[in-house]
Amino acid sequence: MRAVNEDMLVNDAWKLYQYVCQHFIGTVSPDCKYLRNKVQAGRKLVPTALGISLIRGYQCIDLDFCLTNIRSFIEQQITLVAKGQVDHSRVVEHVLQQFKQKFIYFVKQISFLQQ
């Protein structure tokens, strides 16, 4: 964590930062932890029939799209951006290009699901 000024945050991020600081929310909140593939506090995620059908279709067309590899890569890149090791605009450009290619491929392949 580090202190920031208004010039470093955009839109409502500065207001949120001020609110957290003024009300000491960070000092009374438990440490933030990322728990991979776990559901916290008894919450259950129950997929709908439509959700299951969509995932099965996505898996038939592009299995990689359903796995965590893409999200993991993006999260790694965001960490590097935060550390100042990678340029933000290059990461955004790369990710947008990656998803554009996946979209084009997906559109070409979706007709196979309709058979």
C-alpha positions in Angstrom: 0.0 0.0 0.0 1.1 3.6 -0.6 -0.3 7.1 -0.3 -1.7 8.7 -3.4 -2.8 12.1 -4.5 -5.8 13.1 -6.5 -3.8 13.3 -9.8 -3.0 9.6 -9.5 -6.6 8.4 -9.4 -9.3 8.8 -12.0 -13.1 9.3 -11.8 -14.6 8.2 -8.5 -11.5 6.3 -7.4 -10.3 9.5 -5.5 -13.6 9.8 -3.7 -13.5 6.2 -2.7 -9.9 6.5 -1.5 -10.7 9.5 0.6 -13.7 7.7 2.1 -11.6 4.7 3.1 -8.9 6.9 4.6 -11.3 9.2 6.5 -13.3 6.4 8.0 -10.3 4.1 8.7 -12.0 1.3 6.9 -8.6 -0.3 6.1 -7.7 -0.6 9.7 -10.8 -2.4 10.8 -11.1 -4.7 7.8 -9.4 -8.1 7.7 -6.5 -8.5 5.4 -7.5 -9.0 1.8 -6.6 -12.5 0.6 -7.2 -14.1 -2.7 -8.4 -17.7 -2.3 -8.1 -19.6 -5.5 -11.1 -21.8 -6.4 -12.8 -21.5 -3.0 -16.1 -20.0 -2.0 -16.1 -18.1 1.3 -18.7 -17.6 4.0 -21.0 -20.4 3.0 -21.9 -18.9 -0.4 -22.8 -21.4 -3.1 -22.6 -20.7 -6.7 -25.2 -22.8 -8.5 -25.0 -22.7 -12.3 -28.2 -22.4 -14.2 -29.1 -24.7 -17.1 -28.3 -21.9 -19.5 -24.9 -21.3 -17.9 -24.0 -25.0 -18.1 -25.1 -25.1 -21.7 -23.0 -22.1 -22.5 -19.9 -23.4 -20.8 -20.2 -26.8 -22.7 -20.5 -24.9 -25.9 -17.5 -22.7 -25.1 -15.5 -25.8 -24.2 -16.3 -27.4 -27.6 -15.2 -24.3 -29.4 -12.2 -23.1 -27.3 -11.3 -24.9 -24.1 -8.7 -22.3 -23.2 -11.5 -19.7 -23.0 -13.1 -21.6 -20.1 -9.9 -22.1 -18.1 -8.2 -19.7 -15.8 -5.1 -19.3 -18.0 -6.3 -16.1 -19.7 -7.4 -14.4 -16.5 -4.2 -15.5 -14.7 -2.1 -14.0 -17.5 -4.0 -10.7 -17.3 -3.7 -10.6 -13.5 0.1 -11.1 -13.8 0.3 -8.3 -16.4 -1.7 -6.0 -14.1 0.7 -6.7 -11.3 3.7 -5.8 -13.5 1.9 -2.6 -14.6 1.3 -1.7 -10.9 5.0 -2.3 -10.2 5.9 0.0 -13.1 7.6 -2.9 -15.0 5.2 -3.0 -18.0 3.5 -0.2 -19.9 -0.3 -0.1 -19.2 -1.2 0.7 -22.8 0.8 -2.2 -24.2 -1.0 -4.6 -21.8 -4.4 -3.3 -22.8 -3.5 -3.5 -26.5 -2.3 -7.1 -26.2 -5.3 -8.3 -24.2 -7.8 -6.6 -26.6 -6.0 -8.1 -29.6 -6.1 -11.5 -27.9 -9.9 -11.3 -27.2 -10.5 -10.0 -30.7 -8.8 -13.0 -32.2 -10.8 -15.3 -29.9 -14.0 -13.6 -30.8 -13.3 -14.0 -34.6 -12.4 -17.6 -34.1 -15.5 -18.2 -31.9 -17.9 -16.6 -34.5 -16.4 -18.9 -37.2 -16.8 -22.0 -35.1 -20.2 -21.4 -33.5 -22.1 -22.8 -36.5 -20.7 -26.3 -35.6 -22.7 -26.1 -32.3 -25.9 -25.6 -34.1 -25.6 -29.0 -35.9 
